[in-house]
Amino acid sequence: MRSLINILDFSPEELQQLIDVANDIIAHPGDYRERCRGKKLATLFFEPSTRTRLSFEAAMYELGGNVIGFSEAQSSSAAKGESVADTAKVISCYADIIAMRHPRDGAPLVAAMNASIPVINAGDGGHNHPTQTLADLLTIYREKGRFDRLTVGLCGDLKYGRTVHSLISALSRYPGVRFVLISPEELKLPSYVKKEVLAVHGIPYEQTEDLEAVMPALDILYMTRIQRERFPDPTEYERLKDSYILTPEKLKAAKEDLCILHPLPRVNEISVAVDKDPRACYFKQVLNGKYMRMALILRLLEGMEEAPAPEEEIVADLICDNPRCIVQTEQELPQAFRCTNRERKIFRCVYCESKRILKGE
């Protein structure tokens, strides 16, 4: 049984297969209207969502299947204290596949470890959002025809933006990709992403606070919302919320074939006047997300071949102190860390990827 928790769970070849299926769905929708007849998707959304939840539901309905689930934690047994592990076991008795969004980093992984059906991560805290990345990849592919040799600008909240982290991980596996990281100092891309994704793959990148200065070089501009819900300090959010606002004036120096993306919802970081620009692709991105989720549901229900498990050194004598990690609220979960750098004795929490360094022998 295969699940999708992190975009790196799928190889570039498998991602291309999903893209090919999505493109075939777009070209021949009638061929897919009964493909999931008799199947049920459970949407377990412990955190508010509009696009992602409705996209999953629309995807399943258009495949001829049915949908069950909930749209907030208070309407589930989580309000009574039920664990994610127990929820996954229970829902496995009712559905054929699960799509889960949760505010805690690592919650969908815990669900996948305990469910007897495939689990799709529909967003876990500020950690990962792989199906948004699938929407991003299909949009880039349909607009640019390739993933290699692209200069990708990522603008806004690069610290808490799970969509940014997932997209960087996905695109870093293609040759000739270059990133331009545009953010205030306080919202810079986390150092572990730079060291353990960009540096490992030898991906060049530039950091700047000036969007207009780098605009002419960009093939892709990925705008993001400054996320109020991720800030521990509301005053910091108020200070940074209007850091970047994309307007037609700022696009004058951009390439004619620039592709403007945004995971949505937007607040005011893209002026509505930009919507009329043919380079604005964020509403195409929404539609592409539905097609990629259709392709993903099909492949997982068909029983994608299980990827070989990586050889990892797992230790259990460390404790994760990330306040957003699922282990903080589900005390019975075993602590578990994987070694990511033997020489420097660096370990990362299996659930949330927080770093710990062993001191001494």
C-alpha positions, -999 to 999 in steps of 0.1 A, spaced: 0 0 0 13 34 -9 6 68 6 18 104 -2 31 122 28 61 141 14 65 151 -23 98 132 -22 79 100 -16 74 100 -54 104 98 -78 106 123 -108 95 94 -130 64 87 -109 56 124 -109 58 125 -147 34 95 -148 9 114 -127 13 144 -150 6 122 -180 -25 108 -164 -37 143 -155 -32 155 -190 -51 125 -203 -80 133 -179 -80 169 -193 -81 156 -229 -106 127 -223 -127 134 -192 -154 110 -202 -130 81 -200 -127 86 -162 -162 93 -150 -167 58 -136 -132 49 -126 -138 51 -89 -174 39 -88 -181 22 -55 -151 38 -38 -151 63 -9 -127 91 -1 -126 103 35 -116 140 39 -103 145 74 -98 182 77 -88 192 112 -79 227 99 -99 251 78 -96 247 40 -116 257 10 -96 249 -22 -78 218 -10 -109 201 5 -132 210 -23 -106 200 -49 -103 166 -33 -141 162 -32 -146 174 -68 -118 150 -79 -135 120 -63 -170 129 -76 -157 134 -111 -141 99 -109 -175 85 -100 -167 79 -63 -182 92 -30 -169 114 -2 -173 112 35 -155 132 62 -155 164 82 -142 200 77 -131 210 112 -117 192 143 -146 202 165 -170 181 144 -148 150 149 -139 127 178 -107 147 181 -127 171 202 -132 142 226 -95 135 227 -92 107 201 -57 103 187 -48 106 151 -37 69 151 -71 58 164 -89 80 139 -70 65 110 -78 30 122 -115 38 125 -118 56 92 -100 26 75 -132 6 83 -154 31 64 -134 44 34 -110 33 7 -86 63 8 -79 92 32 -70 129 25 -59 145 58 -51 181 67 -39 187 103 -23 217 121 3 194 137 35 186 118 37 149 111 0 140 118 -6 125 83 25 104 87 11 90 119 -22 83 101 -4 65 73 15 44 99 -18 32 114 -43 32 85 -49 1 64 -58 23 34 -37 49 15 -33 83 31 -27 116 13 -12 145 32 -34 175 24 -12 198 45 4 193 80 11 225 99 40 245 83 56 213 72 45 198 39 17 202 13 26 177 -14 -7 178 -34 -4 216 -38 31 208 -52 14 185 -77 -8 213 -88 22 236 -91 41 210 -111 13 204 -136 8 241 -141 46 247 -147 47 217 -171 16 229 -191 29 265 -192 66 258 -197 68 223 -211 97 214 -188 110 215 -152 147 219 -160 166 251 -168 142 274 -149 148 304 -127 122 302 -100 114 332 -77 98 324 -44 83 355 -27 68 362 7 67 338 36 95 313 30 98 304 66 64 290 74 53 283 38 48 246 35 40 249 -2 74 266 -8 93 239 11 76 211 -9 81 229 -43 118 234 -36 122 198 -27 105 187 -59 122 210 -84 157 205 -68 158 171 -86 159 187 -121 190 200 -138 196 237 -144 171 249 -118 180 281 -99 160 297 -71 157 333 -61 145 336 -25 126 369 -19 115 376 16 120 399 47 149 388 69 124 374 95 107 351 69 138 337 52 139 301 40 149 279 69 186 270 70 179 233 70 161 235 36 191 254 22 217 230 36 198 197 32 180 203 -1 196 230 -21 232 224 -10 229 186 -13 216 189 -49 241 217 -58 212 241 -66 223 277 -69 202 303 -51 201 340 -44 185 356 -13 171 391 -16 145 414 -1 140 433 -34 114 417 -57 116 443 -85 154 440 -88 152 403 -96 120 404 -117 137 404 -152 155 371 -145 125 350 -134 108 323 -154 84 315 -125 72 338 -98 57 320 -69 39 345 -46 28 334 -11 6 348 16 21 360 49 2 335 71 -14 350 102 -21 316 116 15 305 116 28 335 136 33 330 174 35 368 178 5 387 162 25 420 163 51 404 141 24 394 116 10 430 115 45 444 108 53 420 80 19 413 63 23 439 35 59 432 27 52 424 -9 23 434 -32 25 424 -68 11 450 -92 10 455 -130 36 483 -125 61 458 -109 56 434 -138 67 458 -165 103 445 -164 92 408 -163 96 383 -191 67 381 -215 63 344 -207 67 347 -169 44 323 -151 29 338 -119 18 312 -94 2 314 -59 -12 286 -38 -41 308 -26 -58 322 -7 -44 356 -14 -50 385 9 -34 415 -9 -1 402 -20 -13 402 -56 -34 431 -69 -66 420 -85 -55 441 -115 -28 414 -122 -56 388 -128 -61 402 -163 -24 397 -172 -20 365 -194 10 356 -172 -13 351 -142 -17 314 -138 -29 310 -102 -65 302 -112 -53 277 -138 -33 263 -109 -65 257 -89 -80 237 -117 -48 218 -123 -49 208 -87 -81 190 -92 -68 170 -122 -36 160 -103 -56 149 -73 -78 128 -96 -46 112 -111 -32 106 -76 -64 90 -62 -65 67 -92 -29 56 -89 -31 50 -51 -63 31 -54 -49 10 -82 -21 0 -58 11 18 -68 41 -3 -62 56 4 -28 88 24 -29 118 7 -13 123 18 22 156 38 26 182 24 49 181 47 79 196 48 114 167 55 137 173 64 174 147 67 201 167 83 229 162 119 217 132 141 224 115 165 199 108 199 214 92 214 183 59 229 197 41 221 164 51 185 163 24 158 166 43 142 195 35 172 217 -2 164 217 -1 126 213 21 115 242 19 78 234 37 83 201 73 69 203 100 95 198 120 86 167 148 104 149 166 95 116 203 102 110 208 127 82 245 134 87 266 107 104 298 128 105 282 157 123 258 134 142 227 153 130 193 136 135 158 148 124 125 139 140 107 114 118 74 133 122 83 170 118 120 170 107 132 191 136 170 188 140 189 175 170 227 172 172 242 145 195 268 159 218 298 137 227 299 100 222 
